[in-house]
Amino acid sequence: MSLDLLDSAASGMDAQRAALDVAARNVAAAEAAGPNAEYARAIPDFSVVEDEDGEALVRFEGTHQERGTNVDILTEMIAVMNASRAYESNASLFDTGKQLAEKTIELGRL
C-alpha cells in the first residue's frame, strides 16, 4: 500500500517538474523574442492514468499553444509558484510514505 503511495507521489513530482520546465521555457522564449514580439504561451497537459496494478499516476503528456496570448512574466511566475507548491506537497507525501514503509519494516523485526 505504501509503495502505491510512493509511486503516486513520485509521478506527481515528475509532472510538476515538467510544468516548471514549461514555464521556464516560456519565459526564456519570450525574453529572447523581445518585448514587441509575439510568442504563444505553452500550456502543460497532464493526464491521470492507471498502471498495470490499477494505481493512479499523473503523467505529463506534452504541451499545447495558447493562441492569441503572449507570455506574461507575472502569469508564468504564478504558474511556477503553483507547480512548486504542488511539487512540495507531493514530496511531503512521498516522505510520509517512506516513513510509513520504514515503520512497517521496523514492526516486522519485532
BABA-668480 format. One record per residue: x negated, y negated, z negated of N, C-alpha, C in turn; residue in three letters. Coordinates in pm, whole numbers, plus 50000, padded with zeros to 5 digits. Layout:
BEGIN
XYZXYZXYZALA
...
% end
This chain:
BEGIN
499185011950000500005000050000499134987550000MET
498094987149916497244975349912496434973850040SER
496164984950109495454983850236496314977150340LEU
497634979550338498554972350426498484957350397ASP
498434954050271498344940150228497044933850280LEU
495964941050270494674935950319494704933950470LEU
495264943550543495334942350689496224930550731ASP
497344928950664498244917950697497594904450669SER
496944903250554496274890750520495134887950616ALA
494384898250653493264896350746493764892050884ALA
494874897650929495414893651060495904879151056SER
496474875050944496894861250928495694851750928GLY
494604855850864493394847650864492824846351004MET
492824857251080492344856751219493184847251302ASP
494504847851285495404839251363495194824551329ALA
495014821451201494804807451163493434802351206GLN
492434811051208491134807151261491244803351408ARG
492044811051481492274807951622493004794651638ALA
493954791751548494654778951553493694767351527ALA
492754769251436491734759051411490854756951534LEU
490514767751603489724766751725490464758851832ASP
491754761251847492554754151946492584739151915VAL
492784735651789492814721551750491464714951777ALA
490394721951747489044716451772488814714451922ALA
489254724052003489124722552150489934710852200ARG
491134708852145491974697552185491264684352159ASN
490714682952039490024670552003488794668552091VAL
488004679052110486794677852192487124674052336ALA
488154680252392488524677252531489074663152544ALA
489844658852447490384645252451489264634952438ALA
488314637452351487174628352335486324628052462GLU
486114639352525485324639952647486034633052763ALA
487354633852766488124627752875488174612552863ALA
488024607352742488034592852723489404587952679GLY
489484575352635490714570152578491854568252678PRO
491544565952804492604563252903492974575552986ASN
492244586352969492514598353048493644606352984ALA
494304614253064495374622853013494844637052998GLU
495164642852885494794656752858495954663252787TYR
496544673252849497684680152789497234688152667ALA
497984687052561497674693852436497934708852448ARG
496974716952403497144731452398497804735052266ALA
498804743752272499544748252154499274763252137ILE
498844767552017498604781851998499914789851994PRO
499884801752050501034810752049500714822851962ASP
501634826151874501464837551783502634847151799PHE
502404859451762503494869151757503274878251636SER
504374883951589504294893851482504494907451548VAL
503524916151528503564929451591503464940051482VAL
503874951851515503724963251425502634972251478GLU
501764976751387500744986251430501315000451425ASP
500455010351445500925024251451501515029151320GLU
501185022451209501725026351079503005018751044ASP
503485010351135504675002451109504414989951027GLY
503144986451015502734974850936502814962151021GLU
503354951550965503494938851038502184931151036ALA
501724927251153500494919451168500774907251253LEU
500014896551230500124884451311499044884951416VAL
499414881851539498444882351649498464869051724ARG
497274863851751497124851951835497234856551980PHE
498194851052053498464855452191497824846452296GLU
497334834952257496764825552352497364811752331GLY
497334803752435497864790152423498764787052542THR
499574776652524500324770952637500134755852631HIS
500284749352744500084734952752501374727552722GLN
501264717352641502404708852611502364697252711GLU
503154698352814503154688452922503774675252876ARG
503294664652932503874651552905503344644852779GLY
502414651252712501834645152593500324645952601THR
499694636052547498234636152534497884641052394ASN
496644644852379496174648952248496124636652159VAL
496724637752043496714627151943495874632151825ASP
494894624451787493974628751681494734631251550ILE
495694622751517496464624551394497244637751396LEU
497864640651510498614653351523497674665251509THR
496494664251567495524675251556495014676751414GLU
494834665751343494384666651204495454673251117MET
496714670351145497794676951072497804691851104ILE
497594695351231497524709451270496364716451200ALA
495234709651188494074715251118494384717350970VAL
495024707550908495384708950766496354720550745MET
497354721850833498314732850821497634746350838ASN
496774747450939496074760150962495134763250847ALA
494464753050793493554755150680494304760150558SER
495444754250531496244758650415496774772750434ARG
497214775850555497684789550580496544799550570ALA
495354795650618494184804350606493854806750459TYR
493864796050379493584797350236494604806250167GLU
495864805050206496904813650147496654828250181SER
496304830950306496004844650345494754849850276ASN
493754841150258492534845250187492844848650042ALA
493714840749980494124843449842494884856649833SER
495754859049929496504871549934495544883249954LEU
494554881550040493544892050062492794894949933PHE
492404884349861491674886149736492534893449634ASP
493814890049627494734896949535494834911749570THR
494944914749699495004928749743493734936249709GLY
492604929449725491314935649692491224938549543LYS
491654929049460491654931349315492594942749276GLN
493734943349342494684954249316494054967749350LEU
493364968449463492714980949502491614984649403ALA
490844974749359489774977549262490344982649130GLU
491434976649082492064981048957492634995148972LYS
493174998149088493715011549113492595021849108THR
491445018549166490295027649162489815029649018ILE
489775018648943489365019648803490315028648723GLU
491605027348747492585035748677492405050448713LEU
492025053048837491795066948880490605073248811GLY
489665065248766488475070448699488725073948553ARG
489805068648495490095071248352490585085148327LEU
% end
